[in-house]
Amino acid sequence: MNKSVKYYKKALKFYYDGNIDKALNYCNKSISFNIKNSAALSLKGLLLYFKGELKEARNIWERNYKINGDEVAKKYLVDSRADFEKMDIYDEAILKMQEMKISLAIKLLLHCKKSDFNCLNVNKKLIECYLKKGEYDKITDLVSEFKIIDKKDVQVKNVEKELIKIGVKEKESNKEVIFKIAGGVVVTILIVGAIKYFVNFVKNTPIDTKDTVVMGNKGQEENRIDKEEKEYNNKVAEEEDKTNNQEDKTNSEEVNTTDDQEVDKTNNEEATTTEDQNKYASFPKDELEESLEQKNVDSLISILKKIDENTLSINDRMSYNKAQKYVEKNAVGYYLEKGNSFVADENYEKAIQEYEKGMKYFKKGVSYGEDIVFELASINLQLEIVEETIKYCDMLHENYSDSGYHEDTMYQAAMFMKSRDMEKAKEYALKLKEVHPNSEYINSYIKEILSQ
C-alpha cells in the first residue's frame, strides 16, 4: 500500500479515537510521502483549526487548493476569514477571566463557540468558568464535546473524574462519545474529504525529483457559495491598475539607444510637460477621501502621483500624509489579494504583476509580507523560473524562517533545484534541516541531496 495512504488511514483512525496529537503526527507522515495528498492536507488543516492555529490551518488549506484545486479547501479559506475576529474575542475573554469577570468571559466564549474554530481552548476555558461559578451541570456537555476531538487532555480528564465522583456526570461509554458531532465543519471534512480522498488516492504517487507545486484545474463554483465569497471575488477583480500607462511610457524611454540622445531629450521634455499637465490644479481632497473610504490602493497611488507636494497647505499635507501612510501600510495586502484572484483564474502572468506591485512596498514586518513573498516563491516554482525562485525562496528564509510557509518552501526549493543546481539544492536542504530538524520532510530525497 502507498505509504502516504497508509499513514493517512492511521491519522483518520486516531482522529476518530479522539487522539488529536497522534492524528496530526500521522498527517505529517502522510504528507511527507506525498505532499499532494488532498485528504491528509484537509485533515491536518482541520485539526490545526480545532487547536486554534488559524494561520497555520489556512496555510495548509491554501496549499491544498493551489496544488489540488480542492473546492472544500477553498470554502474553508472563505469561511475561516471570520474567525480572525473570534481570535480577538477569545483573547478578550481570557483577560476578563483574569479580572474575575467570569459572567462576561462566559458571554464572550459562548460567542466564540458559534464556530468550531479554537473549540478545544474555548471549551476548556468555559469549563474553568463554570467551575468557578459552581455551575457543574453546564460542564457535562462541554467535557463530552471536548473528548470527541481530544480525550487525552489531562485537565479535562480530571474534571470529568470529579464530576462523576459528585454524581453530576455518569461514566460515558466510548460508543456514546464517538458518534457525537462537534459541528458542521466536522461533518464536511469526514464526508466530503474522505469520499474525495478514496476516489482519488490511486492517483497519488511518491514525490520524485520533478515534483513541483502545480495548480489543479479550476473546478466549477459551488452553488451554495455564500455572500461573503461572492463579495470577495468581486472585490479583487473590480479595480484595474491605473498606472500602467506611466510604466509603459518609462519602459519605452529606456529602449532608446545612445545614438538617439536628441530624440531622448525631446521625449523627456514632452514627458515632463505631460506630467506637469497631469498635476492637479487644486488639492483633490474629495477624491482622496473617497479612495480612502473605499480602501482603493490603486486609486490612491494614482492620485498621489499627481499631487505637487510643494504646493500643499498644512491641512492638505495632513490628508496627503494620511493617504501615503495608508498605501505604505496596506499596499502589500491589497496586491496580494488581487494577485490571488488571478492565480485562481490560472492567469499567472497577471498574478506576478500584481504581487510585484505589492513588493514595491515590502519591508520586514509589513502586514502580509511573508504571504506575498511565499506566493512569489510558490508561483515561480510552478512556472519553473529558476532565478526568481531562488530570489524569493532566499528572501523567505532570510525574513521569515519562523513562518508556517518556510518548511514546505525549503523542501520544494531543494527538490526543484536538484536537477538544476545541486549546490543550491543542498543549500535549501540544509536550511530545512537546520530550522526544522524534526521535519517530516527530511525524507530519503532530502537525505540523498545532503549526501552529495
SULCORZI-V184864 format. One record per helix or strand. SS is the DSSP state (h for helix, s for strand). FROM is the first residue (numbers start at 1). TO is the last residue. If there is no record, write none. Layout:
[[SS;FROM;TO] [SS;FROM;TO]]
This chain:
[[h;3;16] [s;19;19] [h;20;33] [h;38;50] [h;54;68] [h;71;98] [h;102;112] [h;119;133] [h;136;149] [s;150;150] [h;154;165] [h;174;178] [h;184;203] [h;227;237] [h;244;255] [h;258;278] [h;285;294] [h;297;305] [h;309;311] [h;314;344] [h;348;359] [h;369;383] [h;386;400] [h;406;417] [h;422;435] [h;444;450]]
